[in-house]
Amino acid sequence: MNIIQKSLTLPDGRVIQIETGKMARQADGAITLRCGETLLLATVVAKREINLETDFLPLSVDYFEKYSSSGRFPGGFFKRDGRMGENEVLVCRLIDRALRPLFPDNYHADTQIMVQLMSSDREEQPDALGCLAASAALMVSDIPFQDPVSEVRVTRKNGTFYINPGFSQMEGTDLDLMVAATNDSIVMVEGEMVEVSEEVMLEAIKFAHESIKTLNNLQLELRAAVGKATREYAHLEEKPELEAELKALVQEDLYKVARGKMSKQERQEIISKAYDNAKTVLTEKYGETVEYLSTYIKGSFKHIQSDIVREVVVKEGIRLDGRSTTDVRQIDSEVAFLPRTHGSALFTRGETQSLCAVTLGTKLDQQTIDSATFIGSKTFMLQYNFPGFSTGEVKPNRAPARREIGHGNLAERSLKVMIPESPYTIRVESNILESNGSSSMASVCGGTLALMDAGIQIIRPVSGIAMGLITMSDNSFAVLSDILGDEDHLGDMDFKVAGTEKGLTACQMDIKIRGLSYEIIQKALAQSKNGRMHILREMLKAIDKPRSELSPFAPRFFVMSIPHEYFGAVIGPGGKVIQEIQKTTETVIVLEEGPNSVGTATISSSNAKGIEMAVAQIRNIVQIPEIGETYTGKVRSIQAFGAFVEFLPGKDGLVHISEIANEKVDKVENYLKLGDEVNVKLLDIDPKSGKFRLSIKALLPKK
């Protein structure tokens, strides 16, 4: 074994150690990364045979958290690690989006990166280390990947920034940002914040970048120590003459599209015809002499289209739909669109449309989170659905893909800091009906409106916008507000920014170039604020504040205090008592322990009378029986020596045969039947057994 280790000490004294040469040696690259007692194993493998007809990088990034890493069993019947959970999918996306732009443009080999959490001390947050581990595995391999990239979490508490804090240090932070960068520029940003300014966010990115540089330099030291040369790989050689002929055939139509102020469908029709015509002409001319001709045409056509769109935007200031760089598309909003949901909104921005629905539930509806590093629950969730018809495509309806999980998470993080403390579990569902750019930010806007329609007293409404970027070879650039799908596809950046009138609540930045300067990020943030405020003003024309009343179909709550000692009585043997109350009153009852041996019972129902009935029954249960008091009870059992009467829920007492009537009773059945309701007086409570002695006779008139 040729084991190589490199390490560095963080400012707070923690040590990050990267080791290679000991584990997974048949992979093209493998490292272990250790911080504290948390250990990640990162491996990378790439095929050496490349399908030259592939015109993209088939990169797959997987992140798994082993339950054994924290000494836990997986849930479920099979008791084994299964498919990735939502948190693991989100970490995959964080790693993928940081690495993908840094591979050579002409490298199209199937490449698989796998990062596994093998040991967790439940303090270090492994998602902040995943990108560093993946990049280090690439650095020790022969796969073409020149610039190391690292990712760190930067938080802010009481005005001070921190790098990669542990789980226990997250309490009270107002900014939680993941930043990925090379030594030269920013590659990826994603996070949530509590209404911080654009200036604070930019300061956080700069603070993170300084730490990232030290991690990147550590990777460079590791690569130098390994000394592995980069592999040669097959790729298509450029053919300038062929591209020039293709450009001559299509440029007229592409300039027409770039300047034409057309709809998405009109653009697609013209582009498709131009492409098909050029392909037919060039195939007839070169079909038997140029290998991989279709791949050349497809790739070159995209480059030509991108160059023309860039030229028209930067030099002429004209976008595909005719807007200026700062214009936002037309916005239409409508609330209460779905009559029987608890809240709903239809938000349309240009050719992007989201139909949002809000459902209010009880604590029993909370989402349980059970991962290798975290056990808990959440009471607010936003789920995003992206069916094929939203883009005019035929697509099978299966489980949510990584993109849907990521977009839903971003919208959820944008809104959750504005959700007040509430007894409700809140679910927002965003159904994308049309998509042409930034459906995740449409989900934020539609979600805000639907929450206000539901009567949720959100702290402030949130709006979101997607910013784009067009760069030129001479370093000129244009930042675009509210980008179209084609501007995302052909451009260099998709920077989603959400916030209120007071500050930012979430962001996510993806790029297709090797990095961004601070100048571009600063301009994009400033321009996004103007766009967000415009969108917010348009949204509030539909509903300007939360409704004062909840939907009549939403559940209502009543919360009452109960001493812990009465929980058993309310629940009853095998849950018999609480189940009977819920059944007869059509309510849901949740018991929770509290401080000082006093807990709460939360009773919920859409029926106010049912809540009143349940509250009355629970009060009877927790009521302390008093000697001399009169109660109305039900005969539950008849014996030769008397009858047992339930005079309070869960409390039975004996009416002795001598206490049934004024006259002598020979047979109890002659006076009482099972289920009879009778008035009884509590005569005595046995101090040792706690048994109750009741009397019917004591309430009868004396003869």
N, C-alpha and C positions, 0 to 999 in steps of 0.2 A: 504493500500500500504506500502510495505517495500522498500522505495527508498534508494538506496545506491549510493553515488557519490565519485569519486576519481579524482584528477586533479594533473597536474604538470605544472610548468612554464618553458617554453623554454628559452634558453640563451638570445634571443632577446626580451623577455617580453611577448610573446604570451602565452596563457593558453590553454592547451588541457584538456577537462573535459569529463569523461566517466560516464554515469549514467545508472543504471538498476533498475527494479522493478516498473517502471511507465508506460511503453508502451509495447504493444505486449506481454502481460503476459501469453498467451496460447502457445507461442512458447517455445521450449526447452531452448532456450537462446535468450535474446534480450537486446541490449544496444543502447543508443544514444551517439554519439561522437560529441562534439562541439569544434570548433576552430574559434575564431572570431564570425562571424555571419553565418558561414557554419556549417550545422548539417547533420550528417549521421545517418540513422537508420539501424542497422544490426540485422538480425534474423537468427536463425539456428534451424532446425527441422530434426530429424532422426527417422526412423521407428524402433520400438522395435522388430517387427517380422523380422527375417533375413532368407533369402533363403540360406541355407547352400550349395547349388549347385553353388552359385556365388563365384568366386575365385578372385574377385577384389573389390575395393571400389567404389560403384556407387555414386560418389560425383558430385553434380552440384553446380556451383557458378554463380550467376547472379548479375549484377550491373546495376542499372537504375538511370538515372538523370532526375528527374521530371522537366518539363519546369516551373511549378509553383514555383520551388525553387528560380528562379531568376526573377519571375514576368513576364513570357513570355507565349504566346500561342504557342502550337505546330503548325508546318506547316502542309500542306495537307488539304484534304477536310473534314476529320472527326474531326479535331481539338482536338485530344486526344493523350496521350502518347501511342506509338505503340511499335514495336519491337526494340530491341537494335540497336543503330548505331555502326559504326566501332569503335569509340573511347570507347564506353561502352564495346564492346567485348574485346578490348585490356586490359581494366582494369580488366574484369573478369579473363583473363588469368594471369595477374599479381598476383591476389589474389589466384587463384587456384594453380598455380605452387609453391607458397610459403607454402601453407597449406598442400597439398596432401602428401608430404613425412613424415609428422609428426604424422599421424594417426597410430595406431598399425597395424602391418602387417596382423593380423588375424581379423581385424574389417571390415566387409563387409556389413554393413547396409546402405540402401538408405539414403543419407544425402543431405540436401539442405541448402545452405547458400545464403542469399539474402541481399545485401547492397544497400540502396536507398539514393540518395541525396535529402533531403527534403528542405534544405535551402542553398542558395549560396550567398556569398557576392561578388562573381566574382573576388576575390583576392586570397583566399586560393585555392590551387589546390587539389580537392578532391581525385584524383587518388592516391596521396601519403598517404592518410588516410584510404583508403578502407581496406587494409590488417589488419591494427591495429584494425579497427572496427570489422571485421569478426573474428579475433582471440579472441578479448575480448568477443564477443558473445559466442564463444565456451568455454571460461574460466568460464562463469557464468552458463553454462549448465551442465548436467550430462553426456554429450557425452564424450567418452574416447579420450582426447586430452591433453597430459600432459604438453608439453612445449609451453609457449606463443611465438608467433612470431610477429615481427613488420616489417614494411616496411617504408623506408624514401626515399625522393629524395635528392640527393646530387649534387650540381652544383659547378662550379668554375668560378670565374670572377676575372681577373687581379691577378691570382695566389692564391686567397683566396677561401676556401671551404665554402659553405652555406648549411644548412639543411632546407628542405621544404620551399624554397622561394615562394613568391606569383607570380601571373601571371606577375605583373608589374616589377618584379625583374629578369625576364629571359633574358632581352635584354643584349647582349654582353657576354653571358656565352659560354665557350668552352667545357663544359662537362655537361651532363644531365643524371644522372645515378639513377636508382631505385635499392635499395639494401634491401633484406629481410634477417633476421637472427634471430636465437635464441640467448640466452646469450652466448652460447658456440661456435657457428659456423655459417658460411654463408650458406644460403639456396637457394637464388635466386638473380641473377643480370641481369639487362637489361638496355640498354640506348644507347645514341649517343654522339659523341664527335667530336671535330675538330682537328683531327690528334694529339692527345695527346699520350704520351708514355705509355708503359705497367707499368712503375714505378708509374706514376701519377695516373693511374687507380687503382692500388693496394692501393695507399695512400688514394684515395677517398673512397674505400671500408672500410678501417680501420677507417677513420673519421666517416663514416656513422654508423659503428657498435657501436661506443661509445654512440651515441644518441639512437640507437635501444635498447641498454641494459636498459636505463632509462624507455623507453616505455614498455618494457617487465616486468620490476619490478612493474610498475604501474598496469599491468594486474594481477600480482601475488597478489598484495594487494587487488585488487577487488575480486579475487576468494576467498581469505581468508575471506573477509568480508561477502561474500555470503554464504560460507560454505556448498556448495552442494556436496554430495558424487558422485563419478563416478558410472554410472550404470553397472550392470552385463550384459554381452551380450553373445549370443550363438556363438560358433565357433567350427570348427573341431579340435579335439584333434590330436596331432601328433601320427603317427604310425611308429616308427623306423624300425620295422621288415618288414613291407610292403615296405617302401622306400628302404631298403637294397635289397630286392628281385627285385624291379624295377631297381635299379642301376646295379645289376648283369646282368639283361637282356639287358640293353641299353648302358652300358658304353663303350663297344668295338666300337660300331658304333659312339658314341658321341666323343670319343677320335680320331677316324678316321677323323671325320668332323673337329675337332679342329685343327688337324695337317695337314689337307689334301690339303690346298691351292686350294680350290674348288670355283666354281662360286656360286652365290646365288641360282640358280635353282638346281644345284647338291646337295648343302647342304640341301635344303628343301626336296628333294626327299629322301635322306637317313634318315633324321630326321623323316619324316612322316612315312616311313616304319618301323623304329625302334619303334616309338610310337604305331602304330597300332598293331604291333606284340606283344609288351609287354602288351598292354591293353587286347588283346585277351587271352593271357596266364593267366593273373591275374584275368580276369573276369570269366574264366572257373573254376579257383581255389577258388575265394572268392566271386563270384557274389551274392550268396544267404546269405552270413554271414556278409558282411561289408557294412554298409549303406553309401551312397554317395561315392561309390568306384570310379566312373568316375572322380569325383571332386578331390579325393585324388591323383589319377594317374596323372591327368592333372597338378595339382599344384606341385607335387613331381618331375615330369619329368622336368618342367621348372627349379626347384631348382638344380637338378642334372646336367642339361645342363649348367646352369650358373656356377656352381662350377667347372666343368671340363674346360670350356672355361677360367675361371679366373686362374685356376691352370696352364694351358698351357701357357697363356700369361705372367703371373708374374714369374713363375719358369723356363720356357723354352724360353721365349721371342718370341714365335711363335703366330701370329695372324691367324684368320680364313682363310684369303687369302694368307698367307705366308709372309706378310710384317713384317718389324721390327716395333717397337712402333713409330718411327719417320718418316717412309716412307709415301709418298703420292702416291695415285694411278695414273695410266697413264692419261695424260691430252691431249685432242685433241680439237682444236678450229678452227672455220671457220666463216668468216664474209661475208656479202652480200649474205647470203644464200637464202633470199627471195627477188626476183628481184624487186617487186613493192612496198615494204614497204620503209619507209624513212631511215631505218637502221635495220640491223638484225645480229644475231650471233647464232651459234650452239655451245654450250659448253658441252663437255663430260668429266667427271672425273670418271674413272672406269665404274660402272654400273648406274651412275647418269647422266642424260642428261637434259639440259634446252635449249629450243629454244626461244630466246628473239627477240621481235620486237619493234621498236621505231616508234612512230607517233608524228609528230610535228603539233601543232595546234595554233590557235589564242587565244586572250584573252577571246573570247566567249566560248572557250572550258575549261576554268578554272573550277575546281571542287569547288562548293559552300559547305561550312561547316556551318551548322546551328544546333548547339546543345544548351543545357540548359546553358552552361557556356562559349561558344565561338561562335562567328559569324565571318566568314571570308572566304577565298578561298585559294587554293593552285595551283601552276602552274607546279609542278612536282609530278607525281604519278607512283608507280610501283604496278602492279596487278599480282597476282600469281594464277595459275590454276593447279590443281592436279587431273587429270582424273584417273579413276580406272585402265585403261590399263597400266599406268606407273608402276604398281606393279603386273600386270597380274591378276587383279581382275575385277569382274563384279560389278559396282557401279553406282547407278542412278546419272544423272547429274542434280544437283539442285543448289540453291544459294550457294555462297561461305560459307564454314563452318568456325568455329572459328580458326581452324588450318591454313586454307588458308589465312584468314585475318591477322593472326599473322605473318606468314612467309613473306607475301607480305610487311607488315609494317616494319619488320626487314630489308629486302633487300632495301626498300625505304630509311630508315634512314641511311643505310650504304652508299648510293650513293648521297643523296641530298646535303650534305655539299660540294661536289665536283662539283655541277652544277653551272655554272657562271650565272650572271645576263643576262637575255635574254628576248626578246619580245615574245618568243615562250612559249606555254604550251606544256609540254613534258609528254608523256605517254609511259611507258615501260611495256610490257606484257611478263611475263615469263610463258611459257607453259612447264610443266614438262612432258617429254616423257618417261623417265625411272627414277626409284628412288631406290637407295640402299644407303642411308645415305646422309644427308645434302643437300637436294635440295634447301633450302633457300640460302645457300652459293653459290651453282651453279647459282642461279638467280642473285646474286651480280656479279659474274664473267661474266656471259653471258650478263647481263645488261650493264656492263662497256664496253664490246666489241661492243655491238649494238649501244651504244651512240657514240662511236668513229667512227663507220661505218656511222652513220647519220651525222657526221660533227659537233656534239656538242663539243665545245672546253672545255671539262672537265678539271678541274685544275690539277688533277692527277688521273691515273687509280687506281681502288680499287679491291682488291681480298679478298676472305673470306675462312675460314676453320672451320671445326667442330672438337673439341677436345673431347675425351672420357676419361673415368677413370675406372680402375679395382682395387678394394680394397680387401684385404684379412683380415681374423680374427686376424692375428698377426700384423696388422697395416702396412704391406708392401703394395705397390701400384704401378701401372703403368699408366702413362698418354699416351694416344693414339692419334696420329695425323690422321686426315681425317678418321673418324670412318665410318664403315659400318652400315647398318640398324640393323643387328643382334648385333653388339657391342653396339649400343645405347639401344636396347631392353634388352640385358642381362647385360649390364654394369651399372655404377652408375652415369654417368654424360653425358650431352650433352652441351658443351660449344662452342657456335658459336662466332667467332671473325672475324671482317672485318676491313680493313684499307689499307692505302697507304704505300709507302716506307718510309714516314715521320712519320706515327703514326696511331693510331686507329680511326675509324669513328663510329663503332657500335659494340655491343656485346649482347649476350643473353645466360644465363646459367640456365639450368634445372638440378636437381639432383633427385635421387631416394633414397638416404640415408638421414640421419638426419642432415647432414651438412658437410661442407668442412673446412679444416684448411687453414691458410694463406700459408703454405708450398706448399700444392697442387695447390692452385690458382696461386701462383708465378711460379711454374714449368710449369703449363699449359699455362700461358701467354708467358713465354720465349720460350717454344717449339712451340707455335702457330705462333710466329713471323717468325721463320725459315720456317715453312710450308707455310705461306702466301707469303713470298718472292719467294719461289720456284714456287708456283702456278702463281704468277704475271709474272715471267720470261717466263713461258710456255705460258701464255695468250698472251704476247706481241710478240710472234712469228707469230701470225695471223695478228696483226695490232699494230704497236708500237706507233702510235700517232693519234689524230683525223684527219679525212680527211679535207682537206683545203676547199672543196666545199660541200654544202649541196646536198642532193638527188635532181635530177631535178623534182621529184614529190612533194617535200616539198614546202609549201607556202613561198613566199618572203614578206618582209615588207618594207614599207616606212612610216616614222614618220615625220609629219609636225606640226608646231605650229599654233594655231588658237586662237585669242582672244575669251574670253567667250561670248562676245556680239554677235558673229557670229554663235554660236552653233544652235540657233533657225533657222537661215537661211539655214544652212547645213542640218538640220533635216527636215525642212519644216512642213507644217500643217499635223498632223497625221503621220509624218514620210514619207510623200510622196516624198520629194526631195532625201533623203539619200537612200530610197529603190529603186528609179529609177536609181540612180548612181550605186548602187551595182548590179542591174539587168543588166544594159547595159554594164558594164565593167567587170562583173563576179569577183567582189572583195568583201571582207568583211571589213567594216569600223567601227572602235571603237573610240568614242570620250571620252576623259577623261579630267576632270578639273585639273588645275595646279596652282602653286603659282602666285601671282601678276596678277590675272585675265587673265592669258594666259594658255590655255590648249593645248592638242595634239590630232591629228587625226592619228590613225594607220591604214594604208591601207594594206591589205594582199591579196595575190593571188598567185597561181602557174604560172600565166600568167603575164610576165613583161609588156607587152603592155597594159594589162588591168589596171595595177597599174598606168602607165603613164597617161592613159585617166582619171582615177578617180582623180588623183592629179591635172590635168589640170582643171577639172570641179570644184573641191573644191576651187582651187585658184581663179577661176572666181567668185565663190560665195562670198568669203571673200575680193575680190577686191573692193576698194572704188570707186564708180562711179565718174568720173571727167567731169565737164562741158567742152564741146568742143571736147571730145574724140569720136572716131568712134567705133561702136560695130556691130557685126553681131548677129541679133536676129531672133526670130521666132514669127509669128503672132499667138496670142493666142485667140483673141476675136475681132469681128468686130461689130461696132456700127454705128448708123446713123451719128454720129459726128466725127468718126475717127476709129482708130484701136489700140488695146493694143498689144504691142510687148514685149516679154521677151528678154531683151538684155543682161542680166546676169542671171545665175541660181537663181531663186527665186526673181528676180527683174523685174517688168513690168513697162513700161512707155507708155504714150499716144502719138500716132502720130495723131495730129488733122487733120481733113479732108483738111485743108488749107496747111498742110505740107507734103502732099503725092506726089504731082506732081507740075511742073512749071505752067501747065495750071489749069483752074478751074475744080474741081472734083465735079460732081453732085452726084455720087453714089460710095461709097467706094468699093463695091463688083466688080466694073468694073476694079479696079486696084490691089486689094489684095484679097487673099484667105486664109482661115485658114491653118496654117502649113507652109505658105511661109517663106523662109529665105530671110531677107532683111538687107541691111546695113543702120544703123541709126546713127544720131549724137545727142549727149545729149546737148540740148539747155539750160536747166535750171532745178534746183531742188527747189521746193517750201520750203522755210525755216520753215514754220509752219507744213505742212502736210507731208513733205518729198516726195511728189509725183514728178515723173520724166516727163519732157517734151522733146519729141523726134521729130526728123525731118528726113524724107527721102529726101525731096526736097533740103535740104541744101547740099546734096552730089551729086546732079545731075548737069550736065553741064548747065550753064546759056544759055537761048535762046536769 
